[in-house]
Amino acid sequence: MTFLLCKAVKELLVRELAGQGFSTPMADGSQAFTAPNIFLFDPPFKRSHSEPEHYPFVAIRPLEGRDLEARGPSGKDQVNLSMLCAVHSEESKEAGLMELCNLIFKTRLALLGYRLLGRRFELMPPAAWALAEAEEQEPPFYRGGIEATYTYPMPIPDLNPEEKVDIYGAGYPSGQEA
């Protein structure tokens, strides 16, 4: 279910941030304004500064989860998601940080606008955000993040395959009648 939650958040952000313009470096050295890339788990590059063409981006990954209630039809699971937000700006540090704050704000608005995703994943406020420490910001790359908590119905475990139970007219084990 956690992967389905991450996928649902990705689909939401792709849809809601599609019309938003953020500063993006082009191959010829110029800047264009494009929608952010949305990645599941990690960006597709190993070093954070190696490929500026992937900027801006939001990378969605689960941090931790827990059972909130006992197993059963009314049980719930909880998952904390982290969304790494990053931008690339050749302008001043102030402009880069403003661009990052803009991406974080628009991402939060998208999340808060849909408190229930896929009729099963419920956002539990508050969603928290932060910028990377000042000494960690290395112009022209700027990073920050959002943490959000979602709950969803706990999946009902499969029955032990050795147990034979009449569920929804599945019948009885051979040799037994009702």
PyMOL commands that set and color helices and strands:
alter all, ss='L'
color gray80, all
select helices_A, chain A and resi 2-17+52-54+93-113+134-136
alter helices_A, ss='H'
color red, helices_A
select strands_A, chain A and resi 22-25+31-34+37-40+57-67+76-88+116-117+121-131+141-153
alter strands_A, ss='S'
color yellow, strands_A
deselect
rebuild
show_as cartoon
